[in-house]
Amino acid sequence: MGMPWRQSVLFLFWLCLAAASTGPALADEPAVLPGEQAALAIPQTEDAADQPEETSEPAETADPQEPLEATDGGEVLTFSPDPDFLFDSHPRSAGSTGSSTHCRRCPDFCRYSSFDVLFLQRDNGTNGNTLAENAQSAPLLTTRDLQPATAAGIRLFYGKIGPNQVGWELGYTGVYGMFGEARTEGVGGVQIPGGLGQAVNGWATANAARPTYASSLNMFEANLFHHSSCRTGGAHSPFPWDRVHDPYCRTVNWMFGLRWAGLGETADLNVQTDPGEPYSSYSVTTSSQLFGPQIGLKERRQWKNWAVEGWAKTMLAGTFTSSYADAITSPLTPGVEYRPAREVNDAGVGFVADLNYSLTRRLGDHWWLRLGYNLIWVTGVALAPNQFDFTDTATSGTNLIGGSSVFLHGANLGLEARW
């Protein structure tokens, strides 16, 4: 329906007056934002029949989440509807759209990477079998004496928050140098237990025994996650425990992915038959490979310069274990094999749990310092010291003992970048 001619003339006349009054003084007047309501009264006529028809459609309003622009003397000015909503003092470009526009508000990053140095202490969950005893068959050394010292490792992550609240991340964790050893001496008073100790020349009246235990753990994971975030906290929070904090960005990721874990171990029982003689050894190497689906939850709460972050991940895995033992010999009888080399393989089910809680401090626009605590639990693995078999039969050393666990805990210290 066209506009009545009297209404059209009045409307054009009003536009001319508005242009004449605002054109020369635009530089001196504040810019009018699209979201503001301008009190513009259009002259009305007394003829009610000439009034335009009213519609039920709601008036369009500016999106409060979008940056607002106005022109001032040829220069484009950009305004944020809610400056407190931005957590980063150097936000992303105002021209960002889609997921980037969402990411720059809460949280203030779209990509992240981190590097941690790990300092983890491992438990010694071996079976406690005797490795050396005296003439009265009293234990001198057991597998529990091979307690590993605190080991170092690294952890790397890279991730991206994508559109539609979906993101992905890749991670690697490695723990190296888990090593433990023990030693006992006594000229002629050290003997290896069981029928094997009686069969190998010199092992029933040895001078010294020195067992060692070394292992390493490597894990790789690839995850997809559903990302949700909101700005909460502050004096007006509905939760009393949040009212003591400044407003913060709370991010929750529900994760699903795949994880591989590999545990490699070596245990050596080194025996010196007489003082000055070379050591002979009973050496066992095991490998445990775990692969399966993983689920987890990751949460981050970020203020302007501080943040806390934690995750809990679990994996149910299929395990593939193997054990290899070198041939057993004695320097007193060169060329004689008291037991040939053995190799055994098996499969089963395992489990991995990974927990972390870290405190981070902003160092710059994109860099943060991390300090945290970790718990890692791996089950369904084969531990090398558990494979020692001191019997002396045709089938000795042919059984693989799996279903064991490894528990690690300790600190992480590192850097992360978010941009």
N, C-alpha and C positions, 0 to 999 in steps of 0.2 A: 504494500500500500504506500503510495507516494506521500511526501510531506506536504501539507497545505501550503499554498503560496505565501500567505501572510506569515506563517511560522518560519519559512525559508528565508524571507527578507530580513526578519529580525535576527535570525541566527547568523547570517552573513555580516550584518552590521556589527554584531557583538564580536565576531572574529577579527574584524578590522580594528576595532578599538583595542582589543587585547594585544594584537601584534604591534600597534603603535606605541603602547605603553610599556611593553617589555623589551622591545628590540634594542634601543640605545642604552638601557641601563642593565643589560644582562650580566655584565661583569661585576656589578655592584650588588646584585640580588642573590640570595642563596638559591642553589639549584633545587628544583622541584623533583623529588624522587617519585618513581612510578607507583610505589606502594602507598603514597600519601593521598588522602582524600582532599581534593580541591573543592572549596566552597564556591561553586560556579552556579549562579542562579540564572537560568534561561528565562527571559521574559515570557510571561504567560498572557494569553488573550482571554477575553471574556467569553469567547465562543467555545463552549464546552464540546460542541460537536466536532471542532477542528483539532482537538487534542489527539496526539498519537496513541495508538492502542498499547496498553500495558501487557507485558509478557510475564510468564511465570518462571523464565529462565534466570538463574542466579547471576549476579554481576561477577565478571572475572576479577580476580584479585591477584596481586603479585605473589609469587612463590617466596615465602620467608626464607627458604634455604638458598635462593639464588642471589649472587652479588647484584647490586643495583648500580646503574650507570647514569650519569648526567653530563651535559656539556657545559663548560665554563670557559668562554672566550676561546673556543677552538680546542681546549684541552679536555680529554676524557677523564672524568673522575669516577672512581669505583668506591662504593660504600658497602659495608657488610651490615645486614639487618641486626645482627647480634654479635658484637665483637667479642664478648666473653665466651662465645661458642667455639672459638678457635683456640686450640691449646698450644700451637706452635707459634712462636713469635715471628717466624719467617714462613708463612703458609705458602702453599703451592699457587701457581698462577691462577688468577681469577677466571681465565678463559677455560680452565679445566671443566670437562663435562663428564657425564656418566659416572662410572665408578670412581674416577679420580676426584670429582666434586664431592662424592660421599666420603671418600677416604680422608680428604684433607680436613674434615671437620671432626669426626670421631670414629676411628683414631686419626691422628695427623700424619699417617704414613700409608703407603700402598705396597712397599717392598721392605723386606728386612733380611738381615744376615747376622750371624753371630759366630764368635770363635771363643771357646772356653778351654782353659787348661784344667784338667781334672787331677785331684789328689785323692785317691780312693784306697781304702783299707779293705782287704778281702778276708773273709772268714776261711777257716780250714775245715771244710766239711767232709774230710776223708773218713774212711771206716775205722781208723785207729789200729790197724794190724801192726804186729810187731815186725820190725825190720832187723833188729840186732838184739841178742840176749847174752847173758853170761853163762857160765858152766852149769849153774843151777836153774837155767831156763827162766830166769827173771828178766823182764824186758829192760833193755838199755836204751833203745830208740823205737818209737812208733811213728806212723805216718802223721799223727797229730803234732809231732815236734817240728814239722816242716811248715811253720807258720810264715806266710809271705809278708814282707814288709810293705809299707805304703807305696803304692805304684802310681806313676804318672800316666796321663792319657790326654786326649784331645777330643773335642766335640765341635762339629761344624753344622750350621743350618743356613738354608736359604729358602725364602718363601715369598709368595706374592698373593695379595688380596685381589681377586678378580671381580667381574660383574656378577650381579644376581646373588650377592652374598656368598660366593663360592671362591675358595682359594686353594692353594697347593703349597707343599713344602718338601724339601729333600734334606735328609740329615745323615750324618755319619758320626759314630762314637767308637773310639779305640782306646783300650787300656793295655799298656805294655809294661814289661819289667816286673811282673808279679813273681817274685823269686823268694824261695825259702830253703834253708839248709840246716843240717845238724851234724854233729860229729861225736864219736866215742872212741876211746883208745884203751888198750890194755894188752900188753904183749902176751899172745897166746890165750887171752881171756875173753875174746870177742868171737861169737859164732853166729852164723846166719841160721834162722830157725827152719824147722821142718826137714823133710827128706832131702830137699835141694841142698841145704847146708851140709848135710852129711855126705852127699854125693860129689860135690865139687871139691877138688883137691885144695886144701888149705882153708876152706871156709868154716870149718868147725873149730879151728884154733887160729883165728886171724889176729892181726895186730891192731887194725883200725877199721872202722866203717864210717863212711861219709855219704849219706843220702842227700840228694838235691831235688828241688821241685820248681819248675818254671812253667808259666802259662801266660797266654795273651787272649784278649777278647776283642772282636771286631763286630760292629753292628752297622747296618745300613737300612734306612727306612724311607719310604715315599708315601705321602699322605695327601688326601683331599680333605677339606674341612668346610663346614657350613659356618659362616661368620656372622655374628650379630653383635651390635655395640649400642651403647646409649650413654648419655651424659647424666650423671647422678651425683648424689652427695650434696654437701653444703647445708646452710642453715635451714632451708626449706624442704629437706629430704623427708619423705614419709617414714624413714627408718631411723630410730634414735641413734644407732651406732654410726650412722653416716653424717650426723649433724656436726660432729666434732671435726670433720675434714672439710677442706676446700672441695669444690666440685671437681670431679675426675671423670675420665673416660673409662668405662668398663667394657671390655671386649671378651667375648666367649667364643671359642672355636670347638665345635663337635667334630671329631676327627675319625676318619676311616682310611686305612692304607695297608701296606704290606711291609713286613720287616724280615730281614735276614740277620742271623747271629751266628758267628763262628767262634768256637772255643778250641784253641790248640794248646796241648799240654805235653810236657816231657818230665819223666821221673827217672832218676838214676840212683842205683844203689852201688856205690863204689867201695870195693873191699880190697884192703891191703893185707896180703897173707903174712908177710914178714917185714920187719923194718928195712927200709931202703928198696924194697921190691916195688915194681909198678902196680898200679891198681887194676883190678879186673872189675867188670861192671855187669849189672843186670839193668838194662835200659828198656823203658816202655814209652811209646809215643801214642797219644790219643788225639782224635779229632771229632768234634761234635758240631754238626751243621743243623741249624734250626731255621725253618721257613714257614711263614703262615700269615694270616690276616691279623690286623691290629686295629683296635678301637681306642679312643682316648678323649680326654677333655683338657683344654688349655684355656687359662684365663689370665688376663692382664688388666691391671688397674693403673692408669697413668695420670699423674698430675703434671704440672708444667715442667718440673725438674726432677721428679722422683717417680718411680714406678715399681710395682711388685708384680711378679709373674710366676706362675706355677703350672705344672701339667701332671697328669696321671695317664699312663698308657699301659695296655695289657695286650699280649699276643698269645694265642693258642696255636702251637706249631707242631708240625711233623718233624721228627728228629732222625738224623742219619749219623750214626756213631761208628767209629772204627778204632782199632787198637793194633799196634805193631810192636813186637818185642824182638830185640836183637838176639842173635845166638849167644849162649852163655859159655864162656871159656875160662881157663885159669892160666896164669903165667907159669905155673909150676909144671903144666903139661901142655906145651904148645902144640897146636894143631888138633886138639881134642875138643869136640863140641858136646857138652853135657846136656844141652837142649838146643834144638835147631830154632831158627827164627820162626816166630808165630805171627799170623795176621788174622784178625777177626773183624767181622762187620755185623751191624745190627740196625734196626729201625724201631722207632717208638713214638711217643708223644711227649711234648715238653711245653713249657710256659715261660714267658718273659714278662716281668713287671718293671716299669721305669717311672720313677717319680723325681720331680725337681721342684724346688722353690727358690727363687732368686730375687734379690733386691738390686735395682739399677738406679744409677745417678747420671743425669745428663751432663755431658762434657762440652757439647757444642750444638750446632744446628741439627746434626744427624747422628752424632756419636754418643754412646752411653757406656758406662762402666758397670760390669756385672759381678755380683758376688752371691753365691748360693750354696745349697746343700742338696745331695743326691742320694737316692736309694735305687739299686739295681739288683734284681733277683732273677736268676736263670735256673730252670729245672730241666730234668730229663737228659742230662749230659753224662759223659763218661770221664771220670777223673783218673789221671794217669797212675797215682800211687795205689788206687784201689785195684789195679790190674796185676799187682805183684802176686804171683802164685808160687809158694814155696813147697808145694808137693812135688813128688818125683815119680810121675806116672806117664804113660804114653799120651794121655790127654791133657796133661798139665799145661796151663797157659792158653787153652783154646776157648775159654769162657770169657765173654765180655760182660763186665759189670757196669750197667748204666743206671739211669734213674736217679743220679745224684744232683746236687744243687750247688750253686755258687751265689754268694751274697756279697755285694760290695756297697760301701757307703763312704761318703766323704764330701769335700768341698769342691767348688768350681770357681774360677776367677777368669774373667775375660772381658771382651769388648763386643758391642753390637752396633750395627748401623741401621737406621730406619729412615727411609726417604719416600 
